[in-house]
Amino acid sequence: MSNIATVQLRGHLTALALESALSAVDSSATALLVEALEMTDYDAEARTAFVAWNERTRGRIQRVAIVTDKPIWRMVISAMGVASRQKMKAFDSIAAAQAWLQATSP
């Protein structure tokens, strides 16, 4: 089973707010659950910072699940996964995201 860290993002996301949230991720975490249901928007710098964080941590963080109800963000998440070369996937429920994070196969 993965050691899953959870980050909640709310409102308009800036790079500074994202970096603050991600700094709380325990160094023993092997998976990340990002709950973005209350997030309303984000800066381009925040997206760039998230891709960079994933590139730096992909040796340790095996999977990233992002929960959002915004269809356009689901496409952005797929593109970020490709850009960061990280196993990253969007979900519409926390339960589905947790199940995927705990799965042993890619």
DOKE-847870 format. One record per atom (N, C-alpha, C, O): residue number from 1; x, y, z. Coordinates in nm, 3 decimals. Each point is the difference from the previous one (the first is absolute). Layout:
<sites>
+-----+---------+---------+---------+
:   n :      px :      py :      pz :
+-----+---------+---------+---------+
: NUM :       X :       Y :       Z :
...
+-----+---------+---------+---------+
</sites>
This chain:
<sites>
+-----+---------+---------+---------+
:   n :      px :      py :      pz :
+-----+---------+---------+---------+
:   1 :   0.084 :  -0.118 :   0.000 :
:   1 :  -0.084 :   0.118 :   0.000 :
:   1 :   0.089 :   0.125 :   0.000 :
:   1 :   0.104 :   0.003 :   0.065 :
:   2 :  -0.147 :   0.096 :  -0.137 :
:   2 :   0.074 :   0.124 :  -0.010 :
:   2 :  -0.018 :   0.085 :   0.125 :
:   2 :  -0.103 :  -0.008 :   0.068 :
:   3 :   0.203 :   0.091 :  -0.039 :
:   3 :  -0.012 :   0.101 :   0.104 :
:   3 :  -0.052 :   0.125 :  -0.070 :
:   3 :   0.076 :   0.069 :  -0.068 :
:   4 :  -0.203 :  -0.040 :   0.083 :
:   4 :  -0.067 :   0.106 :  -0.076 :
:   4 :  -0.004 :   0.129 :   0.080 :
:   4 :  -0.051 :   0.004 :   0.112 :
:   5 :   0.106 :   0.101 :  -0.170 :
:   5 :  -0.011 :   0.134 :   0.055 :
:   5 :  -0.120 :   0.067 :  -0.066 :
:   5 :  -0.030 :  -0.026 :  -0.116 :
:   6 :  -0.039 :   0.112 :   0.190 :
:   6 :  -0.116 :   0.071 :  -0.053 :
:   6 :   0.022 :   0.150 :   0.011 :
:   6 :   0.043 :   0.050 :   0.104 :
:   7 :  -0.074 :   0.020 :  -0.213 :
:   7 :   0.009 :   0.145 :  -0.004 :
:   7 :  -0.135 :   0.053 :  -0.045 :
:   7 :  -0.056 :  -0.050 :  -0.098 :
:   8 :   0.003 :   0.149 :   0.167 :
:   8 :  -0.126 :   0.063 :  -0.040 :
:   8 :   0.030 :   0.139 :  -0.054 :
:   8 :   0.070 :   0.079 :   0.064 :
:   9 :  -0.123 :  -0.050 :  -0.182 :
:   9 :   0.019 :   0.130 :  -0.063 :
:   9 :  -0.135 :   0.068 :  -0.010 :
:   9 :  -0.098 :  -0.061 :  -0.042 :
:  10 :   0.093 :   0.190 :   0.080 :
:  10 :  -0.126 :   0.074 :   0.000 :
:  10 :   0.020 :   0.137 :  -0.065 :
:  10 :   0.109 :   0.057 :   0.002 :
:  11 :  -0.218 :  -0.006 :  -0.059 :
:  11 :   0.001 :   0.134 :  -0.055 :
:  11 :   0.092 :   0.012 :  -0.121 :
:  11 :   0.021 :  -0.096 :  -0.074 :
:  12 :   0.032 :   0.215 :   0.054 :
:  12 :   0.091 :   0.027 :  -0.111 :
:  12 :   0.141 :  -0.043 :   0.041 :
:  12 :   0.053 :   0.051 :   0.099 :
:  13 :   0.007 :  -0.142 :  -0.173 :
:  13 :   0.130 :  -0.056 :   0.035 :
:  13 :   0.112 :   0.081 :  -0.062 :
:  13 :   0.006 :   0.019 :  -0.122 :
:  14 :   0.083 :   0.028 :   0.207 :
:  14 :   0.122 :   0.068 :  -0.045 :
:  14 :   0.117 :  -0.096 :   0.019 :
:  14 :  -0.011 :  -0.100 :   0.070 :
:  15 :   0.122 :   0.131 :  -0.133 :
:  15 :   0.120 :  -0.082 :   0.015 :
:  15 :   0.043 :  -0.005 :   0.147 :
:  15 :   0.039 :  -0.105 :   0.050 :
:  16 :  -0.047 :   0.218 :   0.019 :
:  16 :   0.039 :   0.005 :   0.141 :
:  16 :  -0.089 :  -0.089 :   0.086 :
:  16 :   0.049 :  -0.072 :   0.087 :
:  17 :  -0.180 :   0.077 :  -0.111 :
:  17 :  -0.093 :  -0.084 :   0.076 :
:  17 :   0.025 :  -0.148 :  -0.028 :
:  17 :  -0.004 :  -0.082 :   0.091 :
:  18 :   0.030 :   0.049 :  -0.218 :
:  18 :   0.028 :  -0.139 :  -0.035 :
:  18 :   0.127 :  -0.048 :   0.067 :
:  18 :   0.003 :  -0.108 :   0.059 :
:  19 :   0.103 :   0.187 :  -0.068 :
:  19 :   0.127 :  -0.038 :   0.062 :
:  19 :  -0.015 :  -0.020 :   0.150 :
:  19 :   0.060 :  -0.090 :   0.057 :
:  20 :  -0.141 :   0.175 :   0.006 :
:  20 :  -0.026 :  -0.014 :   0.142 :
:  20 :  -0.071 :  -0.132 :   0.030 :
:  20 :   0.037 :  -0.072 :   0.093 :
:  21 :  -0.139 :   0.040 :  -0.172 :
:  21 :  -0.074 :  -0.125 :   0.019 :
:  21 :   0.089 :  -0.122 :  -0.022 :
:  21 :  -0.004 :  -0.096 :   0.077 :
:  22 :   0.084 :   0.100 :  -0.183 :
:  22 :   0.085 :  -0.115 :  -0.031 :
:  22 :   0.116 :  -0.017 :   0.097 :
:  22 :   0.052 :  -0.110 :   0.016 :
:  23 :  -0.012 :   0.218 :   0.049 :
:  23 :   0.109 :  -0.010 :   0.098 :
:  23 :  -0.042 :  -0.083 :   0.121 :
:  23 :   0.085 :  -0.050 :   0.073 :
:  24 :  -0.215 :   0.034 :  -0.052 :
:  24 :  -0.051 :  -0.079 :   0.112 :
:  24 :  -0.003 :  -0.150 :  -0.031 :
:  24 :  -0.030 :  -0.080 :   0.089 :
:  25 :   0.059 :   0.041 :  -0.213 :
:  25 :  -0.002 :  -0.142 :  -0.037 :
:  25 :   0.118 :  -0.070 :   0.067 :
:  25 :   0.115 :   0.037 :  -0.019 :
:  26 :  -0.147 :  -0.137 :   0.097 :
:  26 :   0.100 :  -0.077 :   0.075 :
:  26 :   0.100 :  -0.066 :  -0.094 :
:  26 :  -0.038 :  -0.049 :  -0.106 :
:  27 :   0.164 :   0.049 :   0.144 :
:  27 :   0.104 :  -0.058 :  -0.085 :
:  27 :  -0.013 :  -0.151 :  -0.016 :
:  27 :   0.063 :  -0.059 :  -0.087 :
:  28 :  -0.146 :  -0.005 :   0.170 :
:  28 :  -0.020 :  -0.144 :  -0.014 :
:  28 :  -0.116 :  -0.033 :  -0.094 :
:  28 :  -0.025 :  -0.118 :  -0.029 :
:  29 :  -0.045 :   0.219 :  -0.019 :
:  29 :  -0.114 :  -0.023 :  -0.089 :
:  29 :   0.046 :  -0.059 :  -0.133 :
:  29 :   0.102 :   0.040 :  -0.056 :
:  30 :  -0.180 :  -0.137 :   0.007 :
:  30 :   0.029 :  -0.061 :  -0.130 :
:  30 :  -0.110 :   0.028 :  -0.102 :
:  30 :   0.011 :  -0.037 :  -0.116 :
:  31 :  -0.118 :   0.103 :   0.162 :
:  31 :  -0.111 :   0.035 :  -0.088 :
:  31 :  -0.061 :   0.130 :   0.053 :
:  31 :   0.010 :   0.032 :   0.118 :
:  32 :  -0.073 :   0.042 :  -0.209 :
:  32 :  -0.059 :   0.128 :   0.038 :
:  32 :  -0.144 :   0.008 :  -0.049 :
:  32 :  -0.029 :  -0.027 :  -0.117 :
:  33 :  -0.059 :   0.065 :   0.208 :
:  33 :  -0.140 :   0.027 :  -0.032 :
:  33 :  -0.022 :   0.150 :   0.013 :
:  33 :   0.016 :   0.057 :   0.108 :
:  34 :  -0.052 :   0.007 :  -0.220 :
:  34 :  -0.027 :   0.143 :   0.000 :
:  34 :  -0.151 :   0.017 :  -0.011 :
:  34 :  -0.060 :  -0.036 :  -0.101 :
:  35 :   0.000 :   0.092 :   0.205 :
:  35 :  -0.143 :   0.023 :   0.001 :
:  35 :  -0.023 :   0.146 :  -0.042 :
:  35 :   0.024 :   0.092 :   0.077 :
:  36 :  -0.072 :  -0.073 :  -0.201 :
:  36 :  -0.014 :   0.133 :  -0.058 :
:  36 :  -0.146 :   0.036 :  -0.028 :
:  36 :  -0.027 :   0.083 :  -0.087 :
:  37 :  -0.065 :  -0.145 :   0.157 :
:  37 :  -0.142 :   0.026 :  -0.025 :
:  37 :  -0.041 :   0.143 :   0.033 :
:  37 :  -0.095 :   0.052 :  -0.059 :
:  38 :   0.165 :   0.011 :   0.153 :
:  38 :  -0.033 :   0.138 :   0.038 :
:  38 :   0.094 :   0.101 :  -0.065 :
:  38 :  -0.006 :   0.119 :   0.032 :
:  39 :   0.090 :  -0.163 :  -0.122 :
:  39 :   0.089 :   0.090 :  -0.071 :
:  39 :  -0.078 :   0.065 :  -0.114 :
:  39 :  -0.070 :  -0.068 :  -0.074 :
:  40 :   0.082 :   0.200 :   0.061 :
:  40 :  -0.080 :   0.072 :  -0.099 :
:  40 :   0.079 :   0.034 :  -0.126 :
:  40 :  -0.058 :   0.010 :  -0.108 :
:  41 :   0.189 :   0.008 :   0.121 :
:  41 :   0.084 :   0.039 :  -0.114 :
:  41 :   0.146 :  -0.014 :   0.043 :
:  41 :   0.028 :  -0.031 :   0.116 :
:  42 :   0.063 :   0.052 :  -0.208 :
:  42 :   0.141 :  -0.008 :   0.032 :
:  42 :   0.080 :   0.088 :  -0.095 :
:  42 :  -0.042 :   0.027 :  -0.113 :
:  43 :   0.158 :   0.016 :   0.161 :
:  43 :   0.093 :   0.077 :  -0.083 :
:  43 :   0.082 :  -0.096 :  -0.085 :
:  43 :   0.022 :  -0.115 :   0.039 :
:  44 :   0.023 :   0.161 :  -0.153 :
:  44 :   0.089 :  -0.081 :  -0.085 :
:  44 :   0.126 :  -0.038 :   0.077 :
:  44 :   0.054 :  -0.109 :  -0.019 :
:  45 :  -0.007 :   0.198 :   0.105 :
:  45 :   0.119 :  -0.028 :   0.080 :
:  45 :  -0.024 :  -0.116 :   0.097 :
:  45 :   0.092 :  -0.076 :   0.029 :
:  46 :  -0.214 :   0.062 :   0.020 :
:  46 :  -0.033 :  -0.110 :   0.090 :
:  46 :   0.005 :  -0.133 :  -0.076 :
:  46 :   0.051 :  -0.099 :   0.051 :
:  47 :  -0.103 :   0.099 :  -0.174 :
:  47 :   0.006 :  -0.122 :  -0.082 :
:  47 :   0.145 :  -0.037 :  -0.028 :
:  47 :   0.037 :  -0.117 :   0.010 :
:  48 :   0.045 :   0.214 :  -0.045 :
:  48 :   0.142 :  -0.023 :  -0.026 :
:  48 :   0.070 :  -0.052 :   0.125 :
:  48 :   0.082 :  -0.092 :  -0.008 :
:  49 :  -0.114 :   0.149 :   0.123 :
:  49 :   0.060 :  -0.043 :   0.126 :
:  49 :  -0.040 :  -0.144 :   0.034 :
:  49 :   0.081 :  -0.076 :   0.052 :
:  50 :  -0.206 :   0.039 :  -0.083 :
:  50 :  -0.046 :  -0.136 :   0.027 :
:  50 :   0.074 :  -0.102 :  -0.089 :
:  50 :   0.040 :  -0.106 :   0.047 :
:  51 :  -0.023 :   0.140 :  -0.173 :
:  51 :   0.075 :  -0.088 :  -0.092 :
:  51 :   0.144 :  -0.014 :   0.050 :
:  51 :   0.053 :  -0.110 :   0.001 :
:  52 :   0.009 :   0.220 :   0.039 :
:  52 :   0.139 :  -0.005 :   0.048 :
:  52 :   0.011 :  -0.083 :   0.128 :
:  52 :   0.094 :  -0.077 :   0.015 :
:  53 :  -0.191 :   0.092 :   0.077 :
:  53 :   0.001 :  -0.080 :   0.123 :
:  53 :  -0.009 :  -0.148 :  -0.032 :
:  53 :   0.070 :  -0.082 :   0.059 :
:  54 :  -0.158 :   0.047 :  -0.154 :
:  54 :  -0.014 :  -0.140 :  -0.039 :
:  54 :   0.128 :  -0.054 :  -0.063 :
:  54 :   0.036 :  -0.115 :   0.024 :
:  55 :   0.031 :   0.197 :  -0.102 :
:  55 :   0.127 :  -0.045 :  -0.059 :
:  55 :   0.103 :  -0.027 :   0.108 :
:  55 :   0.076 :  -0.097 :  -0.009 :
:  56 :  -0.073 :   0.182 :   0.111 :
:  56 :   0.098 :  -0.017 :   0.109 :
:  56 :  -0.032 :  -0.120 :   0.088 :
:  56 :   0.092 :  -0.061 :   0.054 :
:  57 :  -0.218 :   0.026 :  -0.040 :
:  57 :  -0.039 :  -0.104 :   0.097 :
:  57 :  -0.042 :  -0.131 :  -0.064 :
:  57 :  -0.035 :  -0.094 :   0.071 :
:  58 :   0.036 :   0.084 :  -0.204 :
:  58 :  -0.056 :  -0.121 :  -0.063 :
:  58 :   0.077 :  -0.127 :   0.034 :
:  58 :  -0.054 :  -0.109 :  -0.015 :
:  59 :   0.177 :   0.119 :   0.060 :
:  59 :   0.071 :  -0.118 :   0.045 :
:  59 :  -0.056 :  -0.056 :   0.129 :
:  59 :   0.014 :  -0.119 :   0.028 :
:  60 :  -0.077 :   0.205 :   0.051 :
:  60 :  -0.058 :  -0.039 :   0.129 :
:  60 :  -0.151 :  -0.010 :  -0.009 :
:  60 :  -0.059 :  -0.096 :   0.051 :
:  61 :  -0.005 :   0.193 :  -0.113 :
:  61 :  -0.146 :   0.001 :  -0.013 :
:  61 :  -0.036 :  -0.080 :  -0.125 :
:  61 :   0.028 :   0.043 :  -0.112 :
:  62 :  -0.088 :  -0.159 :   0.131 :
:  62 :  -0.029 :  -0.091 :  -0.111 :
:  62 :  -0.125 :   0.039 :  -0.078 :
:  62 :  -0.007 :  -0.025 :  -0.120 :
:  63 :  -0.090 :   0.085 :   0.186 :
:  63 :  -0.127 :   0.035 :  -0.064 :
:  63 :  -0.056 :   0.128 :   0.061 :
:  63 :   0.016 :   0.027 :   0.119 :
:  64 :  -0.083 :   0.050 :  -0.205 :
:  64 :  -0.067 :   0.122 :   0.046 :
:  64 :  -0.144 :  -0.006 :  -0.051 :
:  64 :  -0.024 :  -0.011 :  -0.120 :
:  65 :  -0.070 :   0.017 :   0.212 :
:  65 :  -0.143 :   0.003 :  -0.034 :
:  65 :  -0.055 :   0.137 :   0.036 :
:  65 :   0.023 :   0.050 :   0.110 :
:  66 :  -0.094 :   0.010 :  -0.205 :
:  66 :  -0.057 :   0.132 :   0.023 :
:  66 :  -0.152 :  -0.010 :  -0.014 :
:  66 :  -0.051 :  -0.044 :  -0.103 :
:  67 :  -0.020 :   0.084 :   0.207 :
:  67 :  -0.145 :  -0.007 :   0.001 :
:  67 :  -0.055 :   0.138 :  -0.039 :
:  67 :   0.023 :   0.099 :   0.069 :
:  68 :  -0.096 :  -0.096 :  -0.180 :
:  68 :  -0.061 :   0.123 :  -0.047 :
:  68 :  -0.130 :  -0.032 :  -0.074 :
:  68 :  -0.015 :  -0.108 :  -0.057 :
:  69 :  -0.076 :   0.202 :   0.060 :
:  69 :  -0.125 :  -0.018 :  -0.075 :
:  69 :  -0.002 :   0.085 :  -0.126 :
:  69 :  -0.105 :   0.014 :  -0.064 :
:  70 :   0.220 :   0.042 :   0.027 :
:  70 :   0.008 :   0.087 :  -0.117 :
:  70 :   0.057 :  -0.077 :  -0.120 :
:  70 :   0.117 :  -0.038 :   0.001 :
:  71 :  -0.199 :   0.016 :  -0.104 :
:  71 :   0.045 :  -0.079 :  -0.116 :
:  71 :   0.126 :   0.055 :  -0.069 :
:  71 :   0.086 :  -0.078 :  -0.040 :
:  72 :  -0.075 :   0.209 :   0.027 :
:  72 :   0.118 :   0.056 :  -0.067 :
:  72 :   0.126 :  -0.025 :   0.081 :
:  72 :   0.107 :  -0.022 :  -0.057 :
:  73 :  -0.119 :   0.024 :   0.189 :
:  73 :   0.117 :  -0.027 :   0.083 :
:  73 :   0.045 :  -0.144 :  -0.014 :
:  73 :   0.119 :  -0.030 :   0.015 :
:  74 :  -0.211 :  -0.060 :  -0.043 :
:  74 :   0.036 :  -0.141 :  -0.020 :
:  74 :   0.095 :  -0.012 :  -0.119 :
:  74 :   0.095 :  -0.078 :   0.003 :
:  75 :  -0.121 :   0.157 :  -0.108 :
:  75 :   0.091 :  -0.001 :  -0.116 :
:  75 :   0.134 :   0.062 :   0.035 :
:  75 :   0.105 :  -0.049 :  -0.042 :
:  76 :  -0.107 :   0.157 :   0.120 :
:  76 :   0.124 :   0.064 :   0.042 :
:  76 :   0.083 :  -0.097 :   0.084 :
:  76 :   0.122 :  -0.006 :  -0.014 :
:  77 :  -0.187 :  -0.068 :   0.101 :
:  77 :   0.069 :  -0.097 :   0.086 :
:  77 :   0.068 :  -0.107 :  -0.085 :
:  77 :   0.113 :  -0.040 :   0.029 :
:  78 :  -0.180 :  -0.007 :  -0.132 :
:  78 :   0.062 :  -0.099 :  -0.090 :
:  78 :   0.125 :   0.059 :  -0.064 :
:  78 :   0.103 :  -0.068 :  -0.009 :
:  79 :  -0.111 :   0.192 :  -0.036 :
:  79 :   0.115 :   0.065 :  -0.063 :
:  79 :   0.113 :   0.020 :   0.101 :
:  79 :   0.117 :  -0.016 :  -0.034 :
:  80 :  -0.151 :   0.051 :   0.157 :
:  80 :   0.104 :   0.018 :   0.103 :
:  80 :   0.069 :  -0.133 :   0.029 :
:  80 :   0.121 :  -0.003 :   0.023 :
:  81 :  -0.196 :  -0.105 :  -0.023 :
:  81 :   0.060 :  -0.132 :   0.022 :
:  81 :   0.101 :  -0.034 :  -0.106 :
:  81 :   0.107 :  -0.053 :   0.030 :
:  82 :  -0.140 :   0.083 :  -0.154 :
:  82 :   0.093 :  -0.023 :  -0.111 :
:  82 :   0.123 :   0.089 :   0.015 :
:  82 :   0.113 :  -0.046 :  -0.014 :
:  83 :  -0.136 :   0.175 :   0.044 :
:  83 :   0.110 :   0.096 :   0.012 :
:  83 :   0.096 :  -0.036 :   0.113 :
:  83 :   0.121 :   0.017 :  -0.012 :
:  84 :  -0.175 :  -0.069 :   0.122 :
:  84 :   0.083 :  -0.032 :   0.115 :
:  84 :   0.047 :  -0.146 :   0.000 :
:  84 :   0.079 :  -0.041 :   0.085 :
:  85 :  -0.127 :  -0.037 :  -0.181 :
:  85 :   0.031 :  -0.144 :  -0.009 :
:  85 :  -0.035 :  -0.071 :   0.130 :
:  85 :   0.074 :  -0.086 :   0.048 :
:  86 :  -0.188 :   0.124 :   0.007 :
:  86 :  -0.050 :  -0.054 :   0.126 :
:  86 :  -0.129 :  -0.076 :  -0.025 :
:  86 :  -0.079 :   0.038 :  -0.087 :
:  87 :   0.055 :  -0.144 :   0.162 :
:  87 :  -0.130 :  -0.067 :  -0.004 :
:  87 :  -0.097 :   0.091 :   0.073 :
:  87 :  -0.002 :   0.006 :   0.123 :
:  88 :  -0.079 :   0.065 :  -0.201 :
:  88 :  -0.091 :   0.099 :   0.054 :
:  88 :  -0.135 :  -0.018 :  -0.067 :
:  88 :  -0.008 :  -0.017 :  -0.121 :
:  89 :  -0.098 :   0.021 :   0.202 :
:  89 :  -0.133 :  -0.023 :  -0.055 :
:  89 :  -0.103 :   0.083 :   0.076 :
:  89 :   0.012 :   0.021 :   0.120 :
:  90 :  -0.113 :   0.024 :  -0.193 :
:  90 :  -0.110 :   0.077 :   0.060 :
:  90 :  -0.115 :  -0.094 :   0.035 :
:  90 :  -0.025 :  -0.098 :  -0.069 :
:  91 :  -0.044 :   0.131 :   0.178 :
:  91 :  -0.114 :  -0.077 :   0.047 :
:  91 :  -0.111 :   0.094 :   0.043 :
:  91 :   0.025 :   0.116 :   0.032 :
:  92 :  -0.148 :  -0.167 :  -0.033 :
:  92 :  -0.111 :   0.082 :   0.046 :
:  92 :  -0.042 :  -0.035 :   0.143 :
:  92 :  -0.090 :   0.063 :   0.055 :
:  93 :   0.156 :  -0.162 :   0.005 :
:  93 :  -0.031 :  -0.033 :   0.140 :
:  93 :   0.128 :  -0.037 :   0.075 :
:  93 :   0.095 :  -0.054 :  -0.056 :
:  94 :  -0.096 :   0.086 :   0.184 :
:  94 :   0.115 :  -0.032 :   0.084 :
:  94 :   0.017 :  -0.151 :   0.012 :
:  94 :   0.112 :  -0.050 :  -0.001 :
:  95 :  -0.222 :  -0.024 :   0.012 :
:  95 :   0.007 :  -0.146 :   0.012 :
:  95 :   0.068 :  -0.063 :  -0.122 :
:  95 :   0.085 :  -0.087 :   0.015 :
:  96 :  -0.122 :   0.131 :  -0.134 :
:  96 :   0.061 :  -0.055 :  -0.122 :
:  96 :   0.148 :   0.036 :  -0.006 :
:  96 :   0.082 :  -0.083 :  -0.040 :
:  97 :  -0.047 :   0.204 :   0.081 :
:  97 :   0.140 :   0.042 :   0.000 :
:  97 :   0.081 :  -0.084 :   0.098 :
:  97 :   0.110 :  -0.045 :  -0.032 :
:  98 :  -0.163 :   0.023 :   0.151 :
:  98 :   0.070 :  -0.082 :   0.100 :
:  98 :   0.020 :  -0.143 :  -0.049 :
:  98 :   0.106 :  -0.059 :   0.020 :
:  99 :  -0.207 :   0.003 :  -0.082 :
:  99 :   0.011 :  -0.137 :  -0.051 :
:  99 :   0.111 :  -0.010 :  -0.103 :
:  99 :   0.079 :  -0.094 :   0.003 :
: 100 :  -0.071 :   0.191 :  -0.094 :
: 100 :   0.105 :   0.000 :  -0.103 :
: 100 :   0.138 :   0.018 :   0.063 :
: 100 :   0.096 :  -0.065 :  -0.043 :
: 101 :  -0.086 :   0.152 :   0.143 :
: 101 :   0.129 :   0.022 :   0.066 :
: 101 :   0.048 :  -0.126 :   0.073 :
: 101 :   0.121 :  -0.025 :   0.007 :
: 102 :  -0.212 :  -0.052 :   0.046 :
: 102 :   0.037 :  -0.119 :   0.075 :
: 102 :   0.023 :  -0.122 :  -0.087 :
: 102 :   0.051 :  -0.102 :   0.047 :
: 103 :  -0.087 :   0.110 :  -0.175 :
: 103 :   0.018 :  -0.112 :  -0.090 :
: 103 :   0.148 :  -0.027 :  -0.020 :
: 103 :   0.083 :   0.091 :   0.002 :
: 104 :  -0.050 :  -0.218 :  -0.021 :
: 104 :   0.141 :  -0.036 :  -0.017 :
: 104 :   0.044 :   0.001 :  -0.145 :
: 104 :   0.120 :   0.003 :  -0.028 :
: 105 :  -0.214 :  -0.007 :  -0.065 :
: 105 :   0.037 :   0.002 :  -0.141 :
: 105 :  -0.018 :   0.140 :  -0.055 :
: 105 :  -0.084 :   0.075 :   0.051 :
: 106 :   0.161 :  -0.036 :  -0.155 :
: 106 :  -0.007 :   0.135 :  -0.055 :
: 106 :  -0.130 :   0.038 :  -0.060 :
: 106 :  -0.016 :   0.112 :  -0.049 :
+-----+---------+---------+---------+
</sites>
